[in-house]
């Protein structure tokens, strides 16, 4: 899962990012509203965690711009503003959730999962794609009863592929969604990860789940049961 | 049963703005006060009833005085009328005996011979026949509670020597007076009742706006809604409407200060929440996920910095709370030149560390009346502020202009826009809401503190700025008479 974290207090930004990375989330950090808009225009995110009082452009304005452009990325306001009218303003401008500082990490994480669940139209945290079941909260992937041992990045990659069953994803799309914004990528980085992932998925004699689409990218293929 | 009924009517009307005089009276005499005691009921009577009562008493006194006067006058008039009737009847008869009537116009007439023997006529019952002759004036004789007036006149007929005596019983005299008295009593009563009722109605109408005022005030007290206003009586400029206006302007200033207070506490809560959020997040993360001692040290460093920041903020808030409650401070003559030199000295090192050039231009031997520690803090806060925003130099000046002593702190930073200049003395105001340099950035309380100190010294604090070039803060004190 890829998160954009917008928070002008550097210490808080760092510690939230650290904590979200523990959850195997991919986190991009930015420190003001204008920067956040740049990130949102160039990359796609599952959830945006947004402070309100920030230099250059406040969080409310960022979300207003975002929604005007038709961007539906779920936004969670994380702010010290606890007045009712601030909360209402946040929701009315297009925010999806509102959490007041100081907060508990567990709650923040649970809310982020809830937002992603809702935007992906999932009923619970288990993602089922053919023989594969992924639980994002406990970071476990089970393939036809076999538990897979994956690194954080592999898990994120598999999660992204499996949440787009039968949809061909380009290498750029995968890069945007799984790797952090400022990641120094080299040409065959994704190919290497896919190769490793395929090897680990080989435990059961399943037909090839991850298929290469020549010249385009990869697809997570699940046979439709008629 | 009766008392129940009374209570009911009292309850049903107690909320209505126009309570009846009856229920008001009932309330004053039969209900308990806040402490549950029956206090002096006259103190709790509504003003309208009190006024009506007082002027009714006054009216009654006036009426009594008038009645006494009228009665007295009538009596005098009656008396003289009676005397002239008596005299004219008697003289008339004496002049010409053919006009003699034993009883006419309430006067009994008798003809006596010279020997005092009654020849003709009648005397009223009870009149003593042996009364002395009264030929020159009207005499009065009282026998067994009945008073008679009588008058004698010699008969001028040459053929008959004798007297004509006229007697008038006093009872018939007071009959007119009695009628007068009764009509006065009835008229007075009517007048009094009409006056009291009409007056009560008028006073009630006149005091209506006061009741409205009271109701609004008590509503505001109950609902804590300071945005309410009293509707003053339209287009009138009497005492009550000016009272309503005064009340409204008081409400407006109360509302204003309450809004500012709310804003301040919301700002403070925001400022305190951010460091708490960092502390909580760092420690929450630390207890579950920190693996290395280096990482833990960094985490503790963050927690420490944020708690220092909070301590500074709480200290400043307490200072300001203390200063806000202070109406005057201890002031004594002090050398402002010395104070400025001391403050400048204490900042030399700090400015050197930050590569800021500190220039001073302090006129010697300038003194004013003030509080030394507070003034030091004020000047210090201005320099702290300048250090935060300056580019590379700060100038500190103390000059005397006429009978004013001016402190000028000038930096060559980015400057402040005109809009912001008006707000910088407010609590928690920051030109840039960014807190990215949280250790460098102040809390927005420093200048507010300066403003309050300066106010307690009857001085003025102003700021001027040339955007992109410099900002000057000026404290303008009255000089002490040397």
Boltz contact constraints between the chains, C-beta under 6 A:
constraints:
  - contact:
      token1: [A, 8]
      token2: [B, 436]
      max_distance: 6.0
  - contact:
      token1: [A, 9]
      token2: [B, 274]
      max_distance: 6.0
  - contact:
      token1: [A, 11]
      token2: [B, 278]
      max_distance: 6.0
  - contact:
      token1: [A, 11]
      token2: [B, 302]
      max_distance: 6.0
  - contact:
      token1: [A, 12]
      token2: [B, 277]
      max_distance: 6.0
  - contact:
      token1: [A, 12]
      token2: [B, 278]
      max_distance: 6.0
  - contact:
      token1: [A, 15]
      token2: [B, 281]
      max_distance: 6.0
  - contact:
      token1: [A, 15]
      token2: [B, 282]
      max_distance: 6.0
  - contact:
      token1: [A, 15]
      token2: [B, 285]
      max_distance: 6.0
  - contact:
      token1: [A, 19]
      token2: [B, 285]
      max_distance: 6.0
  - contact:
      token1: [A, 22]
      token2: [B, 289]
      max_distance: 6.0
  - contact:
      token1: [A, 53]
      token2: [B, 433]
      max_distance: 6.0
  - contact:
      token1: [A, 55]
      token2: [B, 434]
      max_distance: 6.0
  - contact:
      token1: [A, 80]
      token2: [B, 270]
      max_distance: 6.0
  - contact:
      token1: [A, 80]
      token2: [B, 273]
      max_distance: 6.0
  - contact:
      token1: [A, 80]
      token2: [B, 274]
      max_distance: 6.0
  - contact:
      token1: [A, 101]
      token2: [B, 273]
      max_distance: 6.0
  - contact:
      token1: [A, 101]
      token2: [B, 277]
      max_distance: 6.0
  - contact:
      token1: [A, 102]
      token2: [B, 276]
      max_distance: 6.0
  - contact:
      token1: [A, 102]
      token2: [B, 277]
      max_distance: 6.0
  - contact:
      token1: [A, 102]
      token2: [B, 280]
      max_distance: 6.0
  - contact:
      token1: [A, 105]
      token2: [B, 284]
      max_distance: 6.0
